[in-house]
Amino acid sequence: MSEGKTTTDHDVIRSWVEERKGRPSRLAATADKQGGGLLRIDFGEPEEGLEEISWDDFFRTFDKNRLNFLYQEKTADGKLSRFHKFIDK
């Protein structure tokens, strides 16, 4: 069974996302004037309702909201996993 890991390290998060061809995003409807909003990682074709944001904006919101990134490296059968979740510290 593959275990989940938790991190706040920006380099680890960015590497994990980019290795899976993901993009930092947020729910467009939740964006505020300070650039915040509900964070998401978008994979493949752009998902409706999400807008891509810069890594700087992503991590500014991530840090401001004191989040942890819960993620999985591999699935139980050894394939690259996309499982992730943003959780409160």
VENQUIMO-V602464 format. One record per residue. N is the residue number from 1. RES is the residue in one small letter. SS is DSSP state (@ for helix, = for strand, . for the rest). PHI is phi in whole degrees, 0 to 359 (* if undefined). OMEGA is omega in radians with two decimals (NA if undefined). Layout:
BEGIN
[[N & RES & SS & PHI & OMEGA] [N & RES & SS & PHI & OMEGA]]
END
This chain:
BEGIN
[[1 & m & . & * & -3.13] [2 & s & . & 271 & -3.08] [3 & e & . & 267 & 3.03] [4 & g & = & 275 & 3.09] [5 & k & = & 236 & 3.11] [6 & t & = & 233 & 3.12] [7 & t & = & 209 & 2.94] [8 & t & . & 240 & -3.09] [9 & d & . & 289 & -3.08] [10 & h & @ & 300 & -3.13] [11 & d & @ & 294 & 3.12] [12 & v & @ & 296 & -3.13] [13 & i & @ & 298 & -3.11] [14 & r & @ & 298 & 3.12] [15 & s & @ & 298 & -3.14] [16 & w & @ & 301 & -3.12] [17 & v & @ & 296 & -3.08] [18 & e & @ & 292 & 3.09] [19 & e & @ & 297 & -3.12] [20 & r & . & 258 & 3.12] [21 & k & . & 61 & 3.11] [22 & g & = & 267 & 3.13] [23 & r & = & 227 & 3.07] [24 & p & = & 292 & -3.07] [25 & s & = & 213 & 3.02] [26 & r & = & 216 & 3.03] [27 & l & = & 291 & -3.05] [28 & a & @ & 303 & -3.09] [29 & a & @ & 293 & -3.10] [30 & t & @ & 258 & -3.10] [31 & a & . & 297 & 3.07] [32 & d & . & 242 & -3.07] [33 & k & . & 294 & 3.12] [34 & q & . & 272 & 3.11] [35 & g & . & 89 & -3.13] [36 & g & . & 279 & 3.14] [37 & g & . & 139 & 3.11] [38 & l & . & 281 & -3.08] [39 & l & = & 283 & 3.07] [40 & r & = & 214 & 2.95] [41 & i & = & 247 & -3.11] [42 & d & = & 255 & 3.14] [43 & f & = & 245 & 3.05] [44 & g & . & 67 & 3.13] [45 & e & . & 296 & 3.12] [46 & p & . & 304 & -3.12] [47 & e & . & 278 & 3.13] [48 & e & . & 300 & 3.12] [49 & g & . & 91 & 3.10] [50 & l & = & 255 & 3.01] [51 & e & = & 234 & 3.12] [52 & e & = & 290 & 3.10] [53 & i & . & 231 & 3.12] [54 & s & . & 288 & 3.06] [55 & w & @ & 297 & 3.11] [56 & d & @ & 299 & 3.11] [57 & d & @ & 296 & 3.13] [58 & f & @ & 302 & -3.07] [59 & f & @ & 287 & 3.05] [60 & r & @ & 297 & 3.11] [61 & t & @ & 292 & 3.12] [62 & f & @ & 304 & -3.12] [63 & d & @ & 289 & -3.14] [64 & k & @ & 302 & -3.12] [65 & n & . & 270 & 3.08] [66 & r & . & 51 & -3.10] [67 & l & = & 263 & 2.93] [68 & n & = & 247 & 3.09] [69 & f & = & 251 & 3.07] [70 & l & = & 265 & -3.06] [71 & y & = & 211 & 3.12] [72 & q & = & 232 & 3.13] [73 & e & . & 285 & -3.06] [74 & k & = & 228 & 3.03] [75 & t & . & 283 & -3.13] [76 & a & . & 300 & 3.13] [77 & d & . & 265 & 3.01] [78 & g & . & 90 & 3.13] [79 & k & . & 276 & 3.10] [80 & l & = & 298 & -3.09] [81 & s & . & 264 & 3.01] [82 & r & . & 253 & -3.11] [83 & f & . & 296 & 3.07] [84 & h & = & 202 & -3.12] [85 & k & = & 199 & 3.03] [86 & f & = & 264 & -3.11] [87 & i & = & 231 & 3.09] [88 & d & = & 290 & 3.08] [89 & k & . & 290 & NA]]
END
